[in-house]
């Protein structure tokens, strides 16, 4: 196969005929090699992907990344090398899928609570302080249930209480990770304002916001 200079790939992919075919072949090969190198470096178990070899996994993701790159080609502005941009896409695809599969295989504890009440440690013997903390979390629960939008609530509960990876939340909400970030940001902002409006100090509200991060 005749090699194509990486810096020429975007223009050739936007063209037609033999140039586009040559660039497509080169890009698929680059993506395949990048996927294989990443899989070997991370030592992901092959069986986690339901495959029998790294090669078959790499081929699947190289094709998926190739389609995404062609679809998003107009968003490439040359701020970094084209190969860097392309490698980032395929590596994110593989890493996200691994996080998704690991989450779905994770067993849930039998006593899992949707809204844990922050169990007290042995050192926390102050009954008044414990009652105050419990009241605060009851208030947070009420704000989450009554004042957040359904999507904000799903994002915040999923991330803060259920510790779901962002890619899993994105799948469940039918969106992407950037939109999940936005939902979490809006939910935290509303929660902080709602607490302050109810007389919760800025320091206490900030503490809650950090736990929601």
Secondary structure, DSSP 8 states (H G I E B T S, - for coil): -----GGGHHHHHHS-HHHHHHHHHHHHHHHHHHHHHHHHHHT--GGGGT-S-HHHHHHHHHHHHHHHHHHTGGG--SSS-HHHHHHHHHHHHHHHHHHHHHHHH----TT--SS------TT---HHHHHHHHHHHHHHHHHHHHHS-HHHHHHHIIIIIS---HHHHHHHHTS-HHHHHHHHHHHHHHHHHHHHHTT--HHHHHHHHHHT-
